Amino acid sequence: MTRFEIFGGLTVWHQGRDRTPSPPKVRQMLALLLVQSNRVVHVDTIIDELWDTEPPASAVTTTQTYVYQLRKLIGGAGLVGSSGELLVTQSPGYLLRVDPDQVDETAFRARVARGRGLLAHGRHEEASALLREALAGWVGSPLSNVTRGRLLSAHVVHLEELRIAALMAWVEAQFALGRHRDLIADLRALVTEHPLNEWFHGRLIEALGRAGRRSEALLAYQTLRTTLADELGLDPSAEIQALQRTVLRSA
């Protein structure tokens, strides 16, 4: 079975061996074909990713050379796709034919979508477990070992936003289950990782307040206020200010 991982860096596994291409451009092209798997990627799109606005005069020929190198790797390693043949030439470009369960990104997307759906229907325990499972598959920044042009960079940004949405949904599920005390350590880590994300700060303030840790909740608010003022010249949102007032009124 051939598997493709993009989280923590692009890795191609086959029969327990790492078969990831080493030439940077070949690896970059494979990454582009992989994130658009089962769709034809136009040759012009590949050229745009590999060279942006300054392609060489030999861009088409060089791209064909990279495709040849990738096919040689596929054949030599015995890599297979959803119907045997992995890399297919199909006008006006190329297609990487894989099953959904061959790609970690596909599994991540499916779990996040189902987890958010369960949350929307009030099935908090199931949603929490599925979202936690999805997030556990995020072992590092996507495609971290790949030179990323405009298209791959945009894809990574999209995935990072999807991870944040999954984290927010998981936190919501945990709150609904009354596990705010258990969340405090996770929320402290999240506000450190995302210092400008007011939503995470708000949930930390709320969790600390509910846990009776009033002084820490107020300190968390002041930390956010200072960060926003220093970085953006802004005050916390009305929602966060309301949380602070709630904590101040509590005794």
C-alpha positions as a Markdown table, in Angstrom:
| # | Residue | x | y | z |
|---|---|---|---|---|
| 1 | Met | 0.0 | 0.0 | 0.0 |
| 2 | Thr | 1.3 | 3.4 | -0.9 |
| 3 | Arg | 0.5 | 6.3 | 1.5 |
| 4 | Phe | 1.1 | 10.0 | 1.2 |
| 5 | Glu | 1.6 | 12.2 | 4.2 |
| 6 | Ile | 1.7 | 16.0 | 4.1 |
| 7 | Phe | 1.5 | 16.9 | 7.8 |
| 8 | Gly | 5.0 | 17.4 | 9.2 |
| 9 | Gly | 6.4 | 17.4 | 5.7 |
| 10 | Leu | 5.7 | 15.5 | 2.5 |
| 11 | Thr | 6.5 | 11.8 | 2.9 |
| 12 | Val | 5.7 | 9.0 | 0.5 |
| 13 | Trp | 5.5 | 5.5 | 2.2 |
| 14 | His | 5.5 | 2.2 | 0.4 |
| 15 | Gln | 5.7 | -1.1 | 2.2 |
| 16 | Gly | 7.2 | 0.7 | 5.2 |
| 17 | Arg | 9.9 | 2.5 | 3.3 |
| 18 | Asp | 10.3 | 6.2 | 2.7 |
| 19 | Arg | 10.1 | 6.8 | -1.1 |
| 20 | Thr | 9.8 | 10.6 | -1.0 |
| 21 | Pro | 11.5 | 12.3 | -4.0 |
| 22 | Ser | 14.7 | 14.1 | -3.1 |
| 23 | Pro | 15.1 | 16.6 | -6.0 |
| 24 | Pro | 13.3 | 19.8 | -4.7 |
| 25 | Lys | 11.4 | 20.6 | -7.9 |
| 26 | Val | 10.2 | 17.0 | -8.3 |
| 27 | Arg | 9.0 | 17.0 | -4.7 |
| 28 | Gln | 7.3 | 20.3 | -5.2 |
| 29 | Met | 5.5 | 19.1 | -8.3 |
| 30 | Leu | 4.4 | 15.9 | -6.5 |
| 31 | Ala | 3.0 | 18.0 | -3.7 |
| 32 | Leu | 1.0 | 20.1 | -6.1 |
| 33 | Leu | -0.4 | 17.0 | -7.8 |
| 34 | Leu | -1.1 | 15.4 | -4.5 |
| 35 | Val | -3.1 | 18.3 | -3.0 |
| 36 | Gln | -5.2 | 18.3 | -6.2 |
| 37 | Ser | -5.3 | 14.5 | -6.4 |
| 38 | Asn | -7.8 | 12.9 | -8.8 |
| 39 | Arg | -8.0 | 16.2 | -10.8 |
| 40 | Val | -6.1 | 17.1 | -13.9 |
| 41 | Val | -3.5 | 19.7 | -13.1 |
| 42 | His | -2.8 | 21.9 | -16.2 |
| 43 | Val | 0.8 | 22.1 | -17.3 |
| 44 | Asp | 0.5 | 25.9 | -17.0 |
| 45 | Thr | -0.5 | 25.5 | -13.3 |
| 46 | Ile | 2.5 | 23.4 | -12.6 |
| 47 | Ile | 4.8 | 25.9 | -14.3 |
| 48 | Asp | 3.2 | 28.7 | -12.3 |
| 49 | Glu | 3.8 | 26.8 | -9.0 |
| 50 | Leu | 7.4 | 25.9 | -9.9 |
| 51 | Trp | 8.6 | 29.2 | -11.2 |
| 52 | Asp | 5.9 | 31.8 | -10.4 |
| 53 | Thr | 6.2 | 34.8 | -12.7 |
| 54 | Glu | 9.6 | 34.0 | -14.0 |
| 55 | Pro | 9.5 | 30.6 | -15.8 |
| 56 | Pro | 12.5 | 29.8 | -17.9 |
| 57 | Ala | 12.1 | 29.5 | -21.7 |
| 58 | Ser | 12.5 | 25.7 | -21.3 |
| 59 | Ala | 9.7 | 25.5 | -18.6 |
| 60 | Val | 7.6 | 23.0 | -20.6 |
| 61 | Thr | 10.5 | 20.8 | -21.5 |
| 62 | Thr | 11.9 | 21.0 | -17.9 |
| 63 | Thr | 8.4 | 20.1 | -16.5 |
| 64 | Gln | 8.3 | 17.0 | -18.7 |
| 65 | Thr | 11.7 | 16.1 | -17.4 |
| 66 | Tyr | 10.4 | 16.3 | -13.8 |
| 67 | Val | 7.4 | 14.2 | -14.8 |
| 68 | Tyr | 9.8 | 11.6 | -16.2 |
| 69 | Gln | 11.9 | 11.6 | -13.0 |
| 70 | Leu | 8.7 | 11.2 | -10.9 |
| 71 | Arg | 7.5 | 8.3 | -13.2 |
| 72 | Lys | 10.9 | 6.7 | -12.8 |
| 73 | Leu | 10.7 | 6.9 | -9.0 |
| 74 | Ile | 7.1 | 5.5 | -9.1 |
| 75 | Gly | 8.1 | 2.6 | -11.3 |
| 76 | Gly | 11.3 | 1.8 | -9.4 |
| 77 | Ala | 9.6 | 1.9 | -6.0 |
| 78 | Gly | 6.4 | 0.1 | -7.2 |
| 79 | Leu | 4.1 | 2.9 | -6.0 |
| 80 | Val | 0.5 | 2.4 | -6.9 |
| 81 | Gly | -2.6 | 4.5 | -7.0 |
| 82 | Ser | -6.4 | 3.9 | -6.8 |
| 83 | Ser | -6.4 | 1.9 | -10.1 |
| 84 | Gly | -2.8 | 0.7 | -10.2 |
| 85 | Glu | -1.4 | 3.5 | -12.3 |
| 86 | Leu | -0.5 | 6.5 | -10.1 |
| 87 | Leu | 0.6 | 9.3 | -12.4 |
| 88 | Val | -1.6 | 9.7 | -15.5 |
| 89 | Thr | -1.0 | 12.0 | -18.5 |
| 90 | Gln | -4.4 | 13.5 | -19.4 |
| 91 | Ser | -4.7 | 16.6 | -21.5 |
| 92 | Pro | -4.0 | 19.4 | -20.7 |
| 93 | Gly | -1.8 | 18.2 | -17.9 |
| 94 | Tyr | -1.3 | 15.4 | -15.4 |
| 95 | Leu | -3.4 | 13.6 | -12.8 |
| 96 | Leu | -2.4 | 11.8 | -9.6 |
| 97 | Arg | -4.9 | 9.0 | -9.1 |
| 98 | Val | -5.2 | 8.0 | -5.4 |
| 99 | Asp | -7.8 | 6.6 | -3.0 |
| 100 | Pro | -8.9 | 8.9 | -0.2 |
| 101 | Asp | -7.5 | 6.6 | 2.5 |
| 102 | Gln | -4.0 | 6.9 | 0.9 |
| 103 | Val | -3.7 | 10.6 | 1.9 |
| 104 | Asp | -3.6 | 11.9 | 5.5 |
| 105 | Glu | -5.0 | 15.3 | 4.5 |
| 106 | Thr | -8.2 | 13.6 | 3.2 |
| 107 | Ala | -8.7 | 11.7 | 6.4 |
| 108 | Phe | -8.1 | 15.0 | 8.4 |
| 109 | Arg | -10.7 | 16.9 | 6.3 |
| 110 | Ala | -13.3 | 14.1 | 6.6 |
| 111 | Arg | -13.0 | 13.8 | 10.4 |
| 112 | Val | -13.1 | 17.6 | 10.9 |
| 113 | Ala | -16.2 | 17.9 | 8.7 |
| 114 | Arg | -18.0 | 15.0 | 10.5 |
| 115 | Gly | -16.9 | 16.3 | 13.9 |
| 116 | Arg | -18.3 | 19.8 | 13.2 |
| 117 | Gly | -21.5 | 18.2 | 12.0 |
| 118 | Leu | -21.9 | 16.2 | 15.2 |
| 119 | Leu | -21.3 | 19.3 | 17.2 |
| 120 | Ala | -24.0 | 21.2 | 15.3 |
| 121 | His | -26.4 | 18.4 | 16.2 |
| 122 | Gly | -25.6 | 18.5 | 19.9 |
| 123 | Arg | -23.7 | 15.2 | 19.9 |
| 124 | His | -20.9 | 16.7 | 22.0 |
| 125 | Glu | -19.1 | 13.6 | 23.2 |
| 126 | Glu | -18.9 | 12.1 | 19.7 |
| 127 | Ala | -17.8 | 15.4 | 18.2 |
| 128 | Ser | -15.1 | 15.9 | 20.8 |
| 129 | Ala | -13.6 | 12.4 | 20.2 |
| 130 | Leu | -13.7 | 12.7 | 16.5 |
| 131 | Leu | -12.2 | 16.2 | 16.4 |
| 132 | Arg | -9.5 | 15.1 | 18.9 |
| 133 | Glu | -8.7 | 12.2 | 16.6 |
| 134 | Ala | -8.5 | 14.5 | 13.6 |
| 135 | Leu | -6.2 | 17.0 | 15.4 |
| 136 | Ala | -3.9 | 14.2 | 16.6 |
| 137 | Gly | -3.1 | 13.6 | 12.9 |
| 138 | Trp | -1.7 | 17.1 | 12.6 |
| 139 | Val | 1.9 | 16.2 | 13.5 |
| 140 | Gly | 3.5 | 19.4 | 12.1 |
| 141 | Ser | 3.2 | 22.1 | 9.5 |
| 142 | Pro | 2.0 | 20.8 | 6.2 |
| 143 | Leu | 4.6 | 20.4 | 3.4 |
| 144 | Ser | 7.3 | 21.8 | 5.6 |
| 145 | Asn | 10.0 | 20.1 | 3.6 |
| 146 | Val | 8.7 | 21.4 | 0.3 |
| 147 | Thr | 9.6 | 24.6 | -1.5 |
| 148 | Arg | 6.2 | 26.2 | -1.8 |
| 149 | Gly | 5.2 | 28.6 | -4.6 |
| 150 | Arg | 2.0 | 30.6 | -4.6 |
| 151 | Leu | -0.4 | 27.7 | -5.0 |
| 152 | Leu | 1.0 | 25.4 | -2.4 |
| 153 | Ser | 1.4 | 28.3 | 0.0 |
| 154 | Ala | -2.3 | 29.2 | -0.3 |
| 155 | His | -3.1 | 25.5 | 0.3 |
| 156 | Val | -1.1 | 25.4 | 3.5 |
| 157 | Val | -2.8 | 28.6 | 4.7 |
| 158 | His | -6.2 | 27.0 | 4.0 |
| 159 | Leu | -5.3 | 23.9 | 6.0 |
| 160 | Glu | -4.0 | 25.9 | 8.9 |
| 161 | Glu | -7.3 | 27.8 | 9.0 |
| 162 | Leu | -9.1 | 24.5 | 8.9 |
| 163 | Arg | -7.1 | 23.3 | 11.9 |
| 164 | Ile | -8.0 | 26.4 | 13.9 |
| 165 | Ala | -11.7 | 25.8 | 13.0 |
| 166 | Ala | -11.3 | 22.2 | 14.3 |
| 167 | Leu | -9.6 | 23.4 | 17.5 |
| 168 | Met | -12.4 | 25.9 | 18.1 |
| 169 | Ala | -15.1 | 23.2 | 17.5 |
| 170 | Trp | -13.3 | 20.8 | 19.9 |
| 171 | Val | -13.1 | 23.5 | 22.6 |
| 172 | Glu | -16.8 | 24.2 | 22.1 |
| 173 | Ala | -17.6 | 20.5 | 22.5 |
| 174 | Gln | -15.5 | 20.4 | 25.7 |
| 175 | Phe | -17.3 | 23.4 | 27.2 |
| 176 | Ala | -20.6 | 21.8 | 26.4 |
| 177 | Leu | -19.5 | 18.7 | 28.3 |
| 178 | Gly | -18.6 | 20.8 | 31.3 |
| 179 | Arg | -14.9 | 20.1 | 31.0 |
| 180 | His | -13.7 | 23.7 | 31.3 |
| 181 | Arg | -11.2 | 22.9 | 34.1 |
| 182 | Asp | -9.5 | 20.2 | 31.9 |
| 183 | Leu | -9.2 | 22.7 | 29.0 |
| 184 | Ile | -7.2 | 25.3 | 30.9 |
| 185 | Ala | -3.8 | 23.8 | 30.0 |
| 186 | Asp | -4.7 | 23.3 | 26.3 |
| 187 | Leu | -6.1 | 26.9 | 26.1 |
| 188 | Arg | -2.9 | 28.3 | 27.6 |
| 189 | Ala | -0.9 | 26.5 | 24.9 |
| 190 | Leu | -3.3 | 27.8 | 22.2 |
| 191 | Val | -3.1 | 31.4 | 23.2 |
| 192 | Thr | 0.7 | 31.1 | 23.2 |
| 193 | Glu | 0.6 | 29.6 | 19.7 |
| 194 | His | -2.0 | 32.1 | 18.5 |
| 195 | Pro | -1.4 | 35.2 | 20.5 |
| 196 | Leu | -3.7 | 37.4 | 18.3 |
| 197 | Asn | -6.7 | 35.0 | 18.3 |
| 198 | Glu | -9.2 | 36.6 | 20.6 |
| 199 | Trp | -11.5 | 33.6 | 20.6 |
| 200 | Phe | -8.9 | 31.4 | 22.2 |
| 201 | His | -8.1 | 34.1 | 24.8 |
| 202 | Gly | -11.8 | 34.5 | 25.5 |
| 203 | Arg | -12.3 | 30.8 | 26.2 |
| 204 | Leu | -9.2 | 30.8 | 28.5 |
| 205 | Ile | -10.7 | 33.7 | 30.4 |
| 206 | Glu | -14.0 | 32.0 | 30.6 |
| 207 | Ala | -12.6 | 28.6 | 31.7 |
| 208 | Leu | -10.5 | 30.2 | 34.4 |
| 209 | Gly | -13.5 | 32.2 | 35.6 |
| 210 | Arg | -15.7 | 29.1 | 35.7 |
| 211 | Ala | -13.0 | 27.3 | 37.6 |
| 212 | Gly | -13.0 | 30.0 | 40.3 |
| 213 | Arg | -9.5 | 31.2 | 39.3 |
| 214 | Arg | -10.6 | 34.8 | 39.1 |
| 215 | Ser | -7.2 | 36.5 | 39.4 |
| 216 | Glu | -5.8 | 34.3 | 36.7 |
| 217 | Ala | -8.7 | 35.1 | 34.5 |
| 218 | Leu | -8.2 | 38.8 | 34.9 |
| 219 | Leu | -4.5 | 38.4 | 34.2 |
| 220 | Ala | -5.3 | 36.5 | 31.0 |
| 221 | Tyr | -7.5 | 39.5 | 30.0 |
| 222 | Gln | -4.7 | 42.0 | 30.7 |
| 223 | Thr | -2.2 | 39.8 | 28.7 |
| 224 | Leu | -4.5 | 39.9 | 25.7 |
| 225 | Arg | -5.2 | 43.6 | 26.1 |
| 226 | Thr | -1.4 | 44.4 | 26.1 |
| 227 | Thr | -0.7 | 42.1 | 23.2 |
| 228 | Leu | -3.4 | 43.7 | 21.0 |
| 229 | Ala | -2.3 | 47.2 | 21.9 |
| 230 | Asp | 1.4 | 46.5 | 21.2 |
| 231 | Glu | 0.9 | 44.5 | 18.0 |
| 232 | Leu | -2.2 | 46.1 | 16.4 |
| 233 | Gly | -3.0 | 49.2 | 18.4 |
| 234 | Leu | -6.5 | 47.8 | 19.2 |
| 235 | Asp | -8.6 | 47.1 | 22.3 |
| 236 | Pro | -10.2 | 43.7 | 23.0 |
| 237 | Ser | -13.5 | 43.1 | 21.3 |
| 238 | Ala | -16.8 | 43.9 | 23.1 |
| 239 | Glu | -17.3 | 40.2 | 23.7 |
| 240 | Ile | -14.0 | 39.9 | 25.5 |
| 241 | Gln | -14.6 | 43.1 | 27.5 |
| 242 | Ala | -18.0 | 41.7 | 28.6 |
| 243 | Leu | -16.2 | 38.5 | 29.8 |
| 244 | Gln | -13.8 | 40.6 | 31.9 |
| 245 | Arg | -16.8 | 42.4 | 33.5 |
| 246 | Thr | -18.4 | 39.1 | 34.3 |
| 247 | Val | -15.2 | 37.9 | 36.0 |
| 248 | Leu | -15.0 | 41.2 | 37.9 |
| 249 | Arg | -18.6 | 40.8 | 39.2 |
| 250 | Ser | -18.0 | 37.3 | 40.3 |
| 251 | Ala | -17.0 | 36.6 | 43.9 |
